Amino acid sequence: MSRRSRGCERRQPHDHLFVGLVLIAIGSAALLEKQGYGVLDLLWTHWPLAITVLGLLRLVTARSARQLGSACFLLLLSAWLYACETAYMGLSYQNSWPLLLLALGLGKILVGSFGLLRGRGSSAGRDDQGQA
């Protein structure tokens, strides 16, 4: 069996659900655009909301500090992208890119601090057991 076919077998049912929903959304948008509703202009402006939804899903399903940091970064990234797309408070990609660096740094700090706290708690438990 080839490597590619084995990868397809490992996909989870929610992967198929997500791909199906994306295809339905794209088809619906194309159909509405063909009917003259101008949906693509609206979607083009609000596309960062898709990243927001992904970030919220990761936040709800996070099981580790790394996943929590990833979710927080996605949410901050989507907020920055949306602010740039809508020119919120005069923000653009050119004048606000340092905010992206701040979001990256905050995500790394969150992951590191949760990892340190988790590591401290487990090593303290081992020390107590080892001394007893």
C-alpha positions in Angstrom: 0.0 0.0 0.0 1.4 3.4 -0.9 2.2 6.1 1.6 -0.4 8.4 0.1 -3.3 5.8 0.5 -2.3 5.1 4.1 -2.5 8.8 4.9 -6.0 9.0 3.5 -7.1 6.1 5.7 -5.9 8.0 8.8 -8.2 11.0 8.3 -10.7 11.6 10.9 -14.4 12.0 10.1 -14.3 15.7 11.2 -11.7 16.3 8.4 -14.2 15.1 5.8 -16.9 17.3 7.4 -14.7 20.4 7.3 -13.8 19.8 3.7 -17.4 19.2 2.8 -18.5 22.4 4.5 -15.8 24.4 2.8 -16.9 23.1 -0.6 -20.5 23.9 0.1 -19.5 27.5 1.2 -17.5 28.0 -1.9 -20.2 26.7 -4.2 -22.9 28.8 -2.4 -20.8 31.9 -2.7 -20.1 31.3 -6.4 -23.8 30.6 -7.0 -24.9 33.8 -5.2 -22.3 35.8 -7.1 -23.6 34.4 -10.4 -27.1 35.5 -9.4 -25.8 39.1 -8.9 -25.8 39.3 -5.1 -22.2 40.6 -4.8 -21.2 38.1 -2.1 -17.5 38.0 -3.1 -17.0 41.6 -2.2 -18.4 41.0 1.3 -16.4 37.8 1.7 -13.2 39.5 0.4 -13.4 42.1 3.2 -14.3 39.7 6.0 -12.1 36.7 5.1 -10.1 36.9 8.4 -13.2 35.7 10.3 -12.5 32.2 8.9 -9.2 32.3 10.9 -11.2 33.5 13.9 -13.5 30.5 13.7 -10.5 28.2 13.3 -8.8 29.8 16.4 -12.0 29.4 18.5 -12.3 25.8 17.5 -8.7 25.2 18.5 -9.2 27.1 21.8 -12.2 24.9 22.7 -10.4 21.7 21.8 -7.0 22.5 23.2 -5.5 19.7 25.2 -2.0 21.1 25.7 -0.1 24.3 26.3 1.1 24.2 22.7 -2.4 23.9 21.3 -3.6 26.7 23.6 -0.8 28.9 22.4 -1.6 28.1 18.8 -5.2 29.0 19.3 -4.4 32.3 21.0 -2.0 33.2 18.2 -4.7 32.4 15.5 -7.1 34.7 17.4 -4.6 37.5 17.6 -3.6 37.0 14.0 -7.2 37.1 12.8 -7.8 40.3 14.8 -4.8 41.9 13.3 -5.8 40.8 9.7 -9.3 42.1 10.2 -8.1 45.4 11.6 -5.9 45.8 8.6 -8.5 44.8 6.1 -11.1 47.2 7.5 -8.5 50.0 8.3 -9.6 50.0 11.9 -8.0 53.0 13.7 -5.9 53.7 10.6 -4.1 50.3 10.7 -2.7 48.8 7.5 -0.3 46.0 6.8 2.5 48.5 6.3 2.1 50.4 9.6 1.1 47.7 11.9 3.3 44.7 11.2 5.0 45.1 14.6 1.7 44.0 16.2 2.2 40.7 14.5 5.6 40.3 16.2 4.0 41.1 19.5 1.4 38.4 18.9 4.1 35.9 18.1 6.0 36.8 21.2 2.9 36.6 23.4 2.1 33.2 22.0 5.6 31.9 22.8 5.4 33.3 26.3 2.1 31.6 26.9 3.3 28.3 25.7 6.5 28.5 27.7 4.8 29.6 30.9 2.2 26.9 30.8 4.9 24.4 30.0 7.0 25.6 33.0 4.0 25.5 35.3 3.1 22.0 34.3 6.7 20.9 34.5 7.1 22.4 38.0 4.0 20.7 39.3 5.0 17.3 38.1 8.6 17.6 39.3 7.5 18.8 42.7 5.3 15.7 43.0 8.2 13.4 42.2 10.4 15.1 44.7 7.9 14.6 47.4 7.4 11.0 46.5 11.1 10.4 46.3 11.7 11.8 49.8 8.9 10.0 51.4 
